Amino acid sequence: MESAIPSSAAAPVGATNWLARRTLGDWLYALLLVAGAVLAYTRYGEVMDGYEVAILALHVPILAALGWAWRPFRLYAAAVAVLALASIWLYQGDLGRAEQNFFLKYLISSQTAITWMSACFFIATGAYWLGMAAKSDFGERTGSRLTWAASVMGATGLCVRWYESYLLGPEVGHIPISNLYEVFVLFSLITALLYLFYEGRYGTRKLGAFVLTVISVAVAFLLWYAFTREAYQIQPLVPALQSYWMKIHVPANFVGYGGFALAAMVGVAYLLAERGALAGRLPEKKVLEDVMYKAIAIGFAFFTIATILGALWAAEAWGSYWSWDPKETWALIVWLNYAIWLHMRLTRGLRGKMLAWWAVVGLVVVTFAFVGVNMFLTGLHSYGSL
């Protein structure tokens, strides 16, 4: 009986110690998040429903915990907040100022911010590859900083685009994750942040060339889609997307896609390491395996949540949790693919080249589920077609 007492008391003591380890900077960061949430509610609470208020409130502890666990995220969040608020202030409620104000026209309107994001991602990719080829720490460090800059501009662009949609009219306003243009920005942003987290956690920039390559491919598609289809223009939501479920289903989905893309590019690096290529330019294979596993684990967790939320959304919109729509079917294929991958690694002890190839092929499956279904198949989700 005595031995049970310490174990039952360990959890609250551990929680207390964890809080006690918070620094003044930690608490100031959390206080700024609270202040930001209060300001947002004060200014826009009258147009928010209870669901949106709950999301706003939940963002405070989530972002606080993220900033406490990953300190570079604090500066990132602050930079996005400052630039987005500056853009909103410069607009002064008039969308026409996007062509009149210098900073809006060339820096921090949604379209210019996303253009800067694209340019930074392309240049960062080149810097990482040059750094790897020349074994230059300066090149890799430049690539890392440009990736941070691209991530800041991408998030700023999405935040400002959200505000711009409401300037077009309350009936038009919506969270900017409703079409391929917007979600490709989201995908690039999430994949970059996941990579930057692991770059800091493992203290190596040697994977940047691989991960930024897949992001650059996504950005190239984004630019093609934007300028050939004028997809950068903000359009009202189609009826199927006028739901509060979209605000959590889509972001969760793309955390999954970002994790899977990251794992695939790490898989490419692993396969090159197996063949002895790029000797001395890649992390140890043990590190590559670990990053690949963690990226898939995170991606699978969020993709599972997104799939459940999607089923709930489908029940509300179409009266059925599952309709074997092509998008739903391919989402299930993606889920089963990574469920089996994790099962084989965790319970069967599978390691090495087989899992790396599996992660790479998995990206092909994800790409078809993400884009291919919209291009070649029709169904209930066809509102996102190319």
DRENVEX-621503 format. One record per residue (C-alpha): x, y, z. Coordinates in pm, 1 decimal. Example, Ala and Ser with C-alpha at 12.3 -4.5 7.8 and 13.67 -1.06 7.14 Angstrom:
! DRENVEX-621503
<node><u>1230.0</u><v>-450.0</v><w>780.0</w></node>
<node><u>1367.0</u><v>-106.0</v><w>714.0</w></node>
***
This chain:
! DRENVEX-621503
<node><u>0.0</u><v>0.0</v><w>0.0</w></node>
<node><u>280.2</u><v>241.4</v><w>83.4</w></node>
<node><u>438.5</u><v>198.7</v><w>-257.5</w></node>
<node><u>116.3</u><v>313.4</v><w>-423.0</w></node>
<node><u>120.9</u><v>654.3</v><w>-252.4</w></node>
<node><u>426.0</u><v>803.5</v><w>-428.9</w></node>
<node><u>311.2</u><v>680.9</v><w>-770.9</w></node>
<node><u>-32.3</u><v>838.9</v><w>-734.4</w></node>
<node><u>120.4</u><v>1166.7</v><w>-627.6</w></node>
<node><u>386.3</u><v>1168.8</v><w>-899.5</w></node>
<node><u>165.9</u><v>1314.9</v><w>-1173.0</w></node>
<node><u>65.1</u><v>1639.5</v><w>-1000.4</w></node>
<node><u>417.7</u><v>1685.8</v><w>-864.0</w></node>
<node><u>555.9</u><v>1637.7</v><w>-1215.7</w></node>
<node><u>305.3</u><v>1885.2</v><w>-1354.0</w></node>
<node><u>398.0</u><v>2133.8</v><w>-1083.4</w></node>
<node><u>768.9</u><v>2094.5</v><w>-1159.4</w></node>
<node><u>700.9</u><v>2141.6</v><w>-1529.4</w></node>
<node><u>520.0</u><v>2467.3</v><w>-1461.3</w></node>
<node><u>789.9</u><v>2573.8</v><w>-1216.0</w></node>
<node><u>1048.8</u><v>2538.9</v><w>-1491.6</w></node>
<node><u>872.6</u><v>2802.2</v><w>-1701.6</w></node>
<node><u>1078.3</u><v>3115.3</v><w>-1743.6</w></node>
<node><u>964.6</u><v>3477.3</v><w>-1742.7</w></node>
<node><u>985.5</u><v>3466.6</v><w>-2122.4</w></node>
<node><u>750.4</u><v>3166.0</v><w>-2127.5</w></node>
<node><u>487.0</u><v>3348.4</v><w>-1923.9</w></node>
<node><u>522.6</u><v>3671.7</v><w>-2121.1</w></node>
<node><u>470.5</u><v>3474.8</v><w>-2441.6</w></node>
<node><u>156.5</u><v>3311.4</v><w>-2297.7</w></node>
<node><u>32.0</u><v>3650.7</v><w>-2176.2</w></node>
<node><u>72.9</u><v>3797.1</v><w>-2524.5</w></node>
<node><u>-131.1</u><v>3510.1</v><w>-2666.5</w></node>
<node><u>-408.6</u><v>3577.2</v><w>-2415.0</w></node>
<node><u>-398.3</u><v>3948.4</v><w>-2499.3</w></node>
<node><u>-416.2</u><v>3869.6</v><w>-2869.7</w></node>
<node><u>-716.8</u><v>3640.9</v><w>-2820.7</w></node>
<node><u>-895.1</u><v>3904.4</v><w>-2610.9</w></node>
<node><u>-823.5</u><v>4170.1</v><w>-2875.3</w></node>
<node><u>-953.8</u><v>3945.2</v><w>-3152.2</w></node>
<node><u>-1270.0</u><v>3869.5</v><w>-2956.2</w></node>
<node><u>-1323.4</u><v>4235.3</v><w>-2870.3</w></node>
<node><u>-1298.0</u><v>4343.1</v><w>-3233.6</w></node>
<node><u>-1462.9</u><v>4051.2</v><w>-3411.5</w></node>
<node><u>-1663.4</u><v>3869.0</v><w>-3143.9</w></node>
<node><u>-1992.3</u><v>4001.7</v><w>-3274.2</w></node>
<node><u>-1950.2</u><v>3812.2</v><w>-3601.4</w></node>
<node><u>-1817.9</u><v>3493.2</v><w>-3439.1</w></node>
<node><u>-2039.6</u><v>3202.5</v><w>-3341.1</w></node>
<node><u>-1980.8</u><v>2988.9</v><w>-3030.9</w></node>
<node><u>-1780.4</u><v>2737.9</v><w>-3230.2</w></node>
<node><u>-1537.9</u><v>3004.8</v><w>-3354.1</w></node>
<node><u>-1502.8</u><v>3150.6</v><w>-3005.1</w></node>
<node><u>-1411.8</u><v>2803.9</v><w>-2875.9</w></node>
<node><u>-1146.7</u><v>2764.4</v><w>-3148.1</w></node>
<node><u>-1003.7</u><v>3107.2</v><w>-3059.5</w></node>
<node><u>-987.1</u><v>3013.6</v><w>-2691.0</w></node>
<node><u>-825.1</u><v>2676.0</v><w>-2760.1</w></node>
<node><u>-554.7</u><v>2837.6</v><w>-2970.9</w></node>
<node><u>-411.0</u><v>3007.5</v><w>-2663.3</w></node>
<node><u>-301.3</u><v>2693.6</v><w>-2470.9</w></node>
<node><u>-209.1</u><v>2511.1</v><w>-2792.1</w></node>
<node><u>17.1</u><v>2789.0</v><w>-2920.1</w></node>
<node><u>154.1</u><v>2847.0</v><w>-2569.4</w></node>
<node><u>252.0</u><v>2481.0</v><w>-2532.4</w></node>
<node><u>404.6</u><v>2482.9</v><w>-2881.4</w></node>
<node><u>606.0</u><v>2794.7</v><w>-2805.4</w></node>
<node><u>721.9</u><v>2653.5</v><w>-2470.9</w></node>
<node><u>834.8</u><v>2327.7</v><w>-2630.8</w></node>
<node><u>983.0</u><v>2488.6</v><w>-2942.5</w></node>
<node><u>1120.8</u><v>2830.3</v><w>-2863.1</w></node>
<node><u>1195.3</u><v>2946.1</v><w>-3221.3</w></node>
<node><u>821.4</u><v>2924.0</v><w>-3282.6</w></node>
<node><u>769.8</u><v>3226.8</v><w>-3055.2</w></node>
<node><u>962.6</u><v>3463.3</v><w>-3279.4</w></node>
<node><u>789.1</u><v>3309.9</v><w>-3579.7</w></node>
<node><u>443.8</u><v>3368.0</v><w>-3429.2</w></node>
<node><u>536.5</u><v>3722.6</v><w>-3329.1</w></node>
<node><u>662.6</u><v>3804.6</v><w>-3679.4</w></node>
<node><u>343.2</u><v>3671.0</v><w>-3840.6</w></node>
<node><u>127.6</u><v>3865.1</v><w>-3594.0</w></node>
<node><u>314.2</u><v>4192.8</v><w>-3649.7</w></node>
<node><u>305.5</u><v>4168.1</v><w>-4029.9</w></node>
<node><u>-59.5</u><v>4057.5</v><w>-4043.8</w></node>
<node><u>-172.8</u><v>4332.5</v><w>-3805.9</w></node>
<node><u>32.3</u><v>4589.0</v><w>-4000.0</w></node>
<node><u>-141.3</u><v>4480.6</v><w>-4320.9</w></node>
<node><u>-484.7</u><v>4502.0</v><w>-4159.9</w></node>
<node><u>-402.0</u><v>4849.0</v><w>-4026.0</w></node>
<node><u>-280.0</u><v>4967.4</v><w>-4366.8</w></node>
<node><u>-598.7</u><v>4849.3</v><w>-4537.4</w></node>
<node><u>-813.0</u><v>5068.2</v><w>-4308.3</w></node>
<node><u>-1117.3</u><v>4871.0</v><w>-4419.8</w></node>
<node><u>-1065.6</u><v>4952.0</v><w>-4789.6</w></node>
<node><u>-957.6</u><v>4669.9</v><w>-5022.3</w></node>
<node><u>-867.7</u><v>4924.8</v><w>-5289.6</w></node>
<node><u>-567.5</u><v>5034.5</v><w>-5085.3</w></node>
<node><u>-389.9</u><v>4715.9</v><w>-5196.9</w></node>
<node><u>-293.3</u><v>4902.3</v><w>-5515.1</w></node>
<node><u>-235.5</u><v>5240.5</v><w>-5349.8</w></node>
<node><u>-19.0</u><v>5168.2</v><w>-5048.5</w></node>
<node><u>345.6</u><v>5079.0</v><w>-5118.8</w></node>
<node><u>376.7</u><v>4816.2</v><w>-4844.4</w></node>
<node><u>51.3</u><v>4645.1</v><w>-4937.1</w></node>
<node><u>131.4</u><v>4648.3</v><w>-5306.8</w></node>
<node><u>484.0</u><v>4512.8</v><w>-5276.5</w></node>
<node><u>509.4</u><v>4331.4</v><w>-4942.5</w></node>
<node><u>217.3</u><v>4236.5</v><w>-4719.2</w></node>
<node><u>-109.0</u><v>4210.5</v><w>-4906.3</w></node>
<node><u>-204.9</u><v>3845.4</v><w>-4924.8</w></node>
<node><u>-95.9</u><v>3798.1</v><w>-5285.3</w></node>
<node><u>238.8</u><v>3976.1</v><w>-5248.7</w></node>
<node><u>314.8</u><v>3794.7</v><w>-4921.0</w></node>
<node><u>245.5</u><v>3458.2</v><w>-5086.8</w></node>
<node><u>463.2</u><v>3561.9</v><w>-5381.7</w></node>
<node><u>747.1</u><v>3642.4</v><w>-5139.3</w></node>
<node><u>688.5</u><v>3305.5</v><w>-4975.3</w></node>
<node><u>725.5</u><v>3134.2</v><w>-5311.7</w></node>
<node><u>1045.7</u><v>3320.6</v><w>-5397.5</w></node>
<node><u>1200.5</u><v>3246.3</v><w>-5057.3</w></node>
<node><u>1119.4</u><v>2876.0</v><w>-5084.4</w></node>
<node><u>1280.4</u><v>2853.7</v><w>-5429.9</w></node>
<node><u>1594.4</u><v>3036.7</v><w>-5319.5</w></node>
<node><u>1611.2</u><v>2833.3</v><w>-4996.5</w></node>
<node><u>1603.2</u><v>2512.4</v><w>-5200.4</w></node>
<node><u>1897.6</u><v>2630.0</v><w>-5407.4</w></node>
<node><u>2087.0</u><v>2741.2</v><w>-5097.4</w></node>
<node><u>2039.0</u><v>2404.3</v><w>-4927.9</w></node>
<node><u>2156.4</u><v>2214.4</v><w>-5236.5</w></node>
<node><u>2457.8</u><v>2440.9</v><w>-5281.3</w></node>
<node><u>2536.4</u><v>2402.6</v><w>-4913.1</w></node>
<node><u>2519.9</u><v>2024.4</v><w>-4943.6</w></node>
<node><u>2726.3</u><v>2013.0</v><w>-5262.8</w></node>
<node><u>2998.3</u><v>2239.5</v><w>-5125.1</w></node>
<node><u>2969.1</u><v>2113.8</v><w>-4766.7</w></node>
<node><u>2906.3</u><v>2476.3</v><w>-4676.9</w></node>
<node><u>2754.7</u><v>2556.8</v><w>-4341.9</w></node>
<node><u>2687.8</u><v>2909.6</v><w>-4470.4</w></node>
<node><u>2478.2</u><v>2777.0</v><w>-4759.4</w></node>
<node><u>2271.8</u><v>2549.6</v><w>-4536.1</w></node>
<node><u>2230.2</u><v>2822.8</v><w>-4274.7</w></node>
<node><u>2110.7</u><v>3060.6</v><w>-4546.9</w></node>
<node><u>1862.8</u><v>2798.1</v><w>-4665.3</w></node>
<node><u>1731.1</u><v>2758.0</v><w>-4311.5</w></node>
<node><u>1682.0</u><v>3130.8</v><w>-4262.0</w></node>
<node><u>1510.3</u><v>3167.9</v><w>-4595.8</w></node>
<node><u>1278.9</u><v>2879.0</v><w>-4506.2</w></node>
<node><u>1184.0</u><v>3060.2</v><w>-4186.9</w></node>
<node><u>1124.8</u><v>3379.1</v><w>-4388.0</w></node>
<node><u>910.4</u><v>3191.0</v><w>-4640.2</w></node>
<node><u>705.7</u><v>3037.7</v><w>-4358.7</w></node>
<node><u>647.6</u><v>3380.0</v><w>-4204.1</w></node>
<node><u>532.4</u><v>3527.8</v><w>-4534.7</w></node>
<node><u>311.1</u><v>3228.0</v><w>-4612.9</w></node>
<node><u>131.0</u><v>3245.8</v><w>-4279.3</w></node>
<node><u>101.2</u><v>3624.0</v><w>-4311.5</w></node>
<node><u>-47.8</u><v>3582.3</v><w>-4657.5</w></node>
<node><u>-312.9</u><v>3339.7</v><w>-4533.7</w></node>
<node><u>-404.9</u><v>3560.5</v><w>-4235.8</w></node>
<node><u>-435.2</u><v>3869.5</v><w>-4454.8</w></node>
<node><u>-629.8</u><v>3678.9</v><w>-4720.5</w></node>
<node><u>-879.8</u><v>3585.5</v><w>-4449.1</w></node>
<node><u>-924.2</u><v>3954.3</v><w>-4364.5</w></node>
<node><u>-944.1</u><v>4054.0</v><w>-4733.1</w></node>
<node><u>-1226.5</u><v>3806.0</v><w>-4789.9</w></node>
<node><u>-1436.5</u><v>3990.1</v><w>-4532.8</w></node>
<node><u>-1356.1</u><v>4324.1</v><w>-4696.8</w></node>
<node><u>-1522.3</u><v>4183.5</v><w>-5009.4</w></node>
<node><u>-1835.5</u><v>4127.9</v><w>-4803.2</w></node>
<node><u>-1951.9</u><v>3939.9</v><w>-4493.7</w></node>
<node><u>-2114.1</u><v>3678.3</v><w>-4716.8</w></node>
<node><u>-1780.1</u><v>3619.1</v><w>-4893.1</w></node>
<node><u>-1555.5</u><v>3606.5</v><w>-4586.5</w></node>
<node><u>-1412.4</u><v>3267.1</v><w>-4494.0</w></node>
<node><u>-1100.5</u><v>3096.4</v><w>-4362.9</w></node>
<node><u>-856.1</u><v>3064.6</v><w>-4657.6</w></node>
<node><u>-841.1</u><v>2686.0</v><w>-4687.3</w></node>
<node><u>-1122.7</u><v>2631.8</v><w>-4933.7</w></node>
<node><u>-957.4</u><v>2569.3</v><w>-5272.3</w></node>
<node><u>-642.2</u><v>2419.9</v><w>-5421.9</w></node>
<node><u>-461.5</u><v>2754.0</v><w>-5430.9</w></node>
<node><u>-512.9</u><v>2814.3</v><w>-5059.6</w></node>
<node><u>-441.5</u><v>2459.3</v><w>-4946.5</w></node>
<node><u>-119.4</u><v>2443.4</v><w>-5147.8</w></node>
<node><u>-1.9</u><v>2746.1</v><w>-4952.2</w></node>
<node><u>-109.3</u><v>2566.3</v><w>-4634.1</w></node>
<node><u>68.3</u><v>2244.9</v><w>-4738.3</w></node>
<node><u>393.8</u><v>2427.8</v><w>-4815.0</w></node>
<node><u>375.6</u><v>2615.5</v><w>-4486.8</w></node>
<node><u>303.0</u><v>2310.5</v><w>-4268.4</w></node>
<node><u>567.1</u><v>2093.2</v><w>-4437.7</w></node>
<node><u>827.1</u><v>2366.8</v><w>-4389.4</w></node>
<node><u>741.7</u><v>2413.1</v><w>-4020.9</w></node>
<node><u>755.2</u><v>2038.5</v><w>-3956.2</w></node>
<node><u>1095.1</u><v>2025.9</v><w>-4122.2</w></node>
<node><u>1225.7</u><v>2327.7</v><w>-3928.4</w></node>
<node><u>1115.0</u><v>2164.7</v><w>-3604.0</w></node>
<node><u>1316.3</u><v>1850.0</v><w>-3676.8</w></node>
<node><u>1606.6</u><v>2055.4</v><w>-3809.8</w></node>
<node><u>1631.9</u><v>2220.7</v><w>-3469.7</w></node>
<node><u>1557.3</u><v>1905.9</v><w>-3271.6</w></node>
<node><u>1833.1</u><v>1700.1</v><w>-3439.0</w></node>
<node><u>2072.2</u><v>1989.2</v><w>-3493.5</w></node>
<node><u>2126.3</u><v>1918.1</v><w>-3863.2</w></node>
<node><u>2039.2</u><v>2109.6</v><w>-4179.2</w></node>
<node><u>2147.4</u><v>1826.9</v><w>-4408.3</w></node>
<node><u>1790.5</u><v>1726.1</v><w>-4495.4</w></node>
<node><u>1685.3</u><v>2072.7</v><w>-4609.0</w></node>
<node><u>1778.1</u><v>2012.4</v><w>-4973.0</w></node>
<node><u>1543.3</u><v>1712.5</v><w>-4992.5</w></node>
<node><u>1245.8</u><v>1853.5</v><w>-4802.8</w></node>
<node><u>1260.2</u><v>2194.9</v><w>-4970.8</w></node>
<node><u>1256.6</u><v>2020.1</v><w>-5307.7</w></node>
<node><u>910.2</u><v>1878.6</v><w>-5250.9</w></node>
<node><u>795.3</u><v>2215.8</v><w>-5117.1</w></node>
<node><u>931.7</u><v>2388.4</v><w>-5428.6</w></node>
<node><u>741.0</u><v>2143.5</v><w>-5647.8</w></node>
<node><u>423.7</u><v>2231.7</v><w>-5455.6</w></node>
<node><u>498.0</u><v>2603.6</v><w>-5493.3</w></node>
<node><u>559.8</u><v>2561.7</v><w>-5867.6</w></node>
<node><u>217.2</u><v>2399.4</v><w>-5899.4</w></node>
<node><u>71.8</u><v>2677.8</v><w>-5684.1</w></node>
<node><u>209.3</u><v>2948.7</v><w>-5915.7</w></node>
<node><u>97.0</u><v>2765.2</v><w>-6228.6</w></node>
<node><u>-250.0</u><v>2718.2</v><w>-6085.8</w></node>
<node><u>-268.2</u><v>3078.5</v><w>-5966.4</w></node>
<node><u>-177.0</u><v>3241.5</v><w>-6294.3</w></node>
<node><u>-339.1</u><v>3004.3</v><w>-6544.1</w></node>
<node><u>-668.7</u><v>2979.1</v><w>-6352.6</w></node>
<node><u>-658.3</u><v>3314.7</v><w>-6169.9</w></node>
<node><u>-699.7</u><v>3109.3</v><w>-5853.8</w></node>
<node><u>-551.9</u><v>3386.6</v><w>-5641.9</w></node>
<node><u>-884.3</u><v>3569.2</v><w>-5665.3</w></node>
<node><u>-1100.2</u><v>3528.4</v><w>-5354.4</w></node>
<node><u>-1431.1</u><v>3360.9</v><w>-5433.4</w></node>
<node><u>-1737.9</u><v>3295.3</v><w>-5213.7</w></node>
<node><u>-1758.3</u><v>2949.5</v><w>-5062.4</w></node>
<node><u>-1961.6</u><v>2690.8</v><w>-5247.6</w></node>
<node><u>-2251.3</u><v>2563.3</v><w>-5031.2</w></node>
<node><u>-2078.6</u><v>2231.9</v><w>-4952.9</w></node>
<node><u>-1793.7</u><v>2418.9</v><w>-4779.6</w></node>
<node><u>-2008.7</u><v>2654.8</v><w>-4575.6</w></node>
<node><u>-1955.7</u><v>2457.3</v><w>-4257.3</w></node>
<node><u>-1766.3</u><v>2500.4</v><w>-3931.4</w></node>
<node><u>-1618.9</u><v>2151.7</v><w>-3986.8</w></node>
<node><u>-1394.3</u><v>2290.9</v><w>-4260.6</w></node>
<node><u>-1201.2</u><v>2502.7</v><w>-4009.4</w></node>
<node><u>-1060.8</u><v>2194.2</v><w>-3834.3</w></node>
<node><u>-1094.1</u><v>1913.4</v><w>-4090.6</w></node>
<node><u>-876.9</u><v>2076.6</v><w>-4356.9</w></node>
<node><u>-587.0</u><v>2192.3</v><w>-4131.9</w></node>
<node><u>-570.5</u><v>1851.2</v><w>-3963.8</w></node>
<node><u>-566.3</u><v>1687.0</v><w>-4305.7</w></node>
<node><u>-273.8</u><v>1896.4</v><w>-4421.0</w></node>
<node><u>-68.0</u><v>1837.0</v><w>-4110.6</w></node>
<node><u>-104.1</u><v>1473.6</v><w>-4215.3</w></node>
<node><u>-1.9</u><v>1545.0</v><w>-4574.0</w></node>
<node><u>291.6</u><v>1756.1</v><w>-4454.4</w></node>
<node><u>416.5</u><v>1477.5</v><w>-4228.3</w></node>
<node><u>389.1</u><v>1221.3</v><w>-4507.4</w></node>
<node><u>572.9</u><v>1447.7</v><w>-4754.6</w></node>
<node><u>851.2</u><v>1509.7</v><w>-4503.3</w></node>
<node><u>885.7</u><v>1135.1</v><w>-4439.4</w></node>
<node><u>902.6</u><v>1060.9</v><w>-4812.2</w></node>
<node><u>1188.0</u><v>1303.7</v><w>-4871.3</w></node>
<node><u>1373.9</u><v>1167.9</v><w>-4569.7</w></node>
<node><u>1315.2</u><v>826.2</v><w>-4725.8</w></node>
<node><u>1486.5</u><v>946.3</v><w>-5043.8</w></node>
<node><u>1783.7</u><v>1062.2</v><w>-4837.0</w></node>
<node><u>1793.2</u><v>724.0</v><w>-4660.6</w></node>
<node><u>1796.2</u><v>534.8</v><w>-4990.7</w></node>
<node><u>2085.0</u><v>749.7</v><w>-5113.7</w></node>
<node><u>2271.0</u><v>685.9</v><w>-4789.3</w></node>
<node><u>2215.0</u><v>312.5</v><w>-4834.2</w></node>
<node><u>2384.3</u><v>331.2</v><w>-5175.1</w></node>
<node><u>2675.9</u><v>527.2</v><w>-5035.7</w></node>
<node><u>2582.7</u><v>840.6</v><w>-5227.2</w></node>
<node><u>2651.7</u><v>1188.1</v><w>-5086.2</w></node>
<node><u>2897.6</u><v>1042.7</v><w>-4834.9</w></node>
<node><u>2953.4</u><v>1280.7</v><w>-4546.4</w></node>
<node><u>2668.6</u><v>1503.2</v><w>-4660.6</w></node>
<node><u>2378.3</u><v>1320.4</v><w>-4496.0</w></node>
<node><u>2287.2</u><v>1253.8</v><w>-4133.0</w></node>
<node><u>2340.9</u><v>906.1</v><w>-3991.2</w></node>
<node><u>2091.7</u><v>645.4</v><w>-4108.0</w></node>
<node><u>1966.6</u><v>606.2</v><w>-3751.0</w></node>
<node><u>1868.9</u><v>974.1</v><w>-3748.6</w></node>
<node><u>1702.4</u><v>941.2</v><w>-4088.3</w></node>
<node><u>1498.8</u><v>641.5</v><w>-3969.0</w></node>
<node><u>1395.3</u><v>826.1</v><w>-3654.4</w></node>
<node><u>1280.8</u><v>1139.5</v><w>-3837.8</w></node>
<node><u>1095.2</u><v>931.7</v><w>-4096.2</w></node>
<node><u>911.9</u><v>737.3</v><w>-3826.2</w></node>
<node><u>819.0</u><v>1045.1</v><w>-3622.8</w></node>
<node><u>699.8</u><v>1236.5</v><w>-3928.3</w></node>
<node><u>472.9</u><v>949.6</v><w>-4030.0</w></node>
<node><u>348.5</u><v>902.5</v><w>-3673.3</w></node>
<node><u>251.9</u><v>1269.9</v><w>-3647.6</w></node>
<node><u>104.2</u><v>1269.8</v><w>-3996.5</w></node>
<node><u>-96.2</u><v>955.1</v><w>-3927.9</w></node>
<node><u>-235.3</u><v>1090.9</v><w>-3600.2</w></node>
<node><u>-358.7</u><v>1412.0</v><w>-3763.2</w></node>
<node><u>-482.9</u><v>1233.7</v><w>-4075.0</w></node>
<node><u>-684.3</u><v>998.1</v><w>-3855.0</w></node>
<node><u>-840.0</u><v>1295.1</v><w>-3675.1</w></node>
<node><u>-912.9</u><v>1461.5</v><w>-4010.0</w></node>
<node><u>-1078.1</u><v>1145.5</v><w>-4144.6</w></node>
<node><u>-1305.1</u><v>1118.0</v><w>-3840.2</w></node>
<node><u>-1395.6</u><v>1486.6</v><w>-3865.6</w></node>
<node><u>-1461.0</u><v>1441.8</v><w>-4236.5</w></node>
<node><u>-1704.7</u><v>1159.6</v><w>-4162.3</w></node>
<node><u>-1889.2</u><v>1378.6</v><w>-3912.7</w></node>
<node><u>-1900.8</u><v>1659.7</v><w>-4168.0</w></node>
<node><u>-2031.7</u><v>1419.5</v><w>-4434.5</w></node>
<node><u>-2308.6</u><v>1300.3</v><w>-4202.1</w></node>
<node><u>-2419.2</u><v>1657.8</v><w>-4148.4</w></node>
<node><u>-2391.0</u><v>1762.8</v><w>-4513.7</w></node>
<node><u>-2502.8</u><v>1450.1</v><w>-4699.4</w></node>
<node><u>-2677.8</u><v>1240.0</v><w>-4434.0</w></node>
<node><u>-2421.3</u><v>958.9</v><w>-4435.4</w></node>
<node><u>-2088.5</u><v>913.3</v><w>-4259.0</w></node>
<node><u>-1937.0</u><v>730.7</v><w>-4555.7</w></node>
<node><u>-2046.2</u><v>722.4</v><w>-4920.6</w></node>
<node><u>-1747.5</u><v>557.2</v><w>-5092.9</w></node>
<node><u>-1694.7</u><v>879.3</v><w>-5281.2</w></node>
<node><u>-1357.2</u><v>870.9</v><w>-5468.5</w></node>
<node><u>-1204.8</u><v>1121.7</v><w>-5225.2</w></node>
<node><u>-1322.5</u><v>916.8</v><w>-4928.4</w></node>
<node><u>-1201.4</u><v>593.0</v><w>-5083.8</w></node>
<node><u>-854.9</u><v>732.3</v><w>-5149.8</w></node>
<node><u>-841.3</u><v>883.5</v><w>-4802.6</w></node>
<node><u>-902.1</u><v>533.1</v><w>-4668.9</w></node>
<node><u>-624.9</u><v>395.7</v><w>-4893.4</w></node>
<node><u>-384.9</u><v>659.1</v><w>-4757.4</w></node>
<node><u>-486.9</u><v>580.1</v><w>-4399.5</w></node>
<node><u>-444.0</u><v>203.4</v><w>-4447.7</w></node>
<node><u>-106.8</u><v>252.2</v><w>-4616.7</w></node>
<node><u>43.0</u><v>437.0</v><w>-4321.1</w></node>
<node><u>-139.5</u><v>227.0</v><w>-4061.7</w></node>
<node><u>29.7</u><v>-81.7</v><w>-4206.0</w></node>
<node><u>364.0</u><v>105.3</v><w>-4226.2</w></node>
<node><u>345.4</u><v>186.2</v><w>-3855.6</w></node>
<node><u>225.3</u><v>-164.4</v><w>-3770.1</w></node>
<node><u>516.9</u><v>-323.6</v><w>-3952.9</w></node>
<node><u>766.4</u><v>-96.9</v><w>-3780.6</w></node>
<node><u>626.2</u><v>-112.1</v><w>-3428.1</w></node>
<node><u>515.0</u><v>-473.8</v><w>-3400.9</w></node>
<node><u>721.7</u><v>-653.9</v><w>-3666.3</w></node>
<node><u>1044.6</u><v>-461.8</v><w>-3617.6</w></node>
<node><u>1076.1</u><v>-378.7</v><w>-3986.5</w></node>
<node><u>1350.9</u><v>-125.5</v><w>-4052.8</w></node>
<node><u>1573.9</u><v>9.4</v><w>-4324.8</w></node>
<node><u>1537.5</u><v>22.2</v><w>-4700.2</w></node>
<node><u>1194.1</u><v>-138.3</v><w>-4719.6</w></node>
<node><u>1032.4</u><v>127.5</v><w>-4500.7</w></node>
<node><u>1215.5</u><v>403.9</v><w>-4686.3</w></node>
<node><u>1082.9</u><v>282.6</v><w>-5022.0</w></node>
<node><u>739.1</u><v>246.9</v><w>-4865.9</w></node>
<node><u>747.8</u><v>609.1</v><w>-4744.0</w></node>
<node><u>851.8</u><v>731.1</v><w>-5090.5</w></node>
<node><u>578.0</u><v>533.3</v><w>-5268.0</w></node>
<node><u>336.0</u><v>654.4</v><w>-5002.1</w></node>
<node><u>387.3</u><v>1011.2</v><w>-5125.3</w></node>
<node><u>268.5</u><v>902.0</v><w>-5470.7</w></node>
<node><u>-48.1</u><v>764.4</v><w>-5311.2</w></node>
<node><u>-94.8</u><v>1084.1</v><w>-5110.1</w></node>
<node><u>-42.6</u><v>1300.6</v><w>-5418.3</w></node>
<node><u>-312.4</u><v>1115.2</v><w>-5607.9</w></node>
<node><u>-550.4</u><v>1142.0</v><w>-5312.5</w></node>
<node><u>-468.0</u><v>1512.5</v><w>-5279.7</w></node>
<node><u>-465.1</u><v>1623.6</v><w>-5644.9</w></node>
<node><u>-521.8</u><v>1326.4</v><w>-5873.9</w></node>
<node><u>-873.3</u><v>1256.4</v><w>-5750.8</w></node>
<node><u>-969.9</u><v>1615.3</v><w>-5832.1</w></node>
<node><u>-817.2</u><v>1587.3</v><w>-6180.3</w></node>
<node><u>-938.3</u><v>1248.0</v><w>-6295.6</w></node>
<node><u>-1236.5</u><v>1143.1</v><w>-6083.6</w></node>
<node><u>-1573.6</u><v>1294.3</v><w>-6002.4</w></node>
<node><u>-1783.7</u><v>1268.9</v><w>-5690.9</w></node>
<node><u>-1921.3</u><v>1459.2</v><w>-5398.1</w></node>
<node><u>-1587.7</u><v>1636.6</v><w>-5353.4</w></node>
<node><u>-1561.8</u><v>1756.1</v><w>-5714.6</w></node>
<node><u>-1602.0</u><v>2121.6</v><w>-5613.4</w></node>
<node><u>-1221.6</u><v>2132.2</v><w>-5583.0</w></node>
<node><u>-1148.0</u><v>2016.6</v><w>-5940.4</w></node>
<node><u>-872.7</u><v>2166.6</v><w>-6152.0</w></node>
***
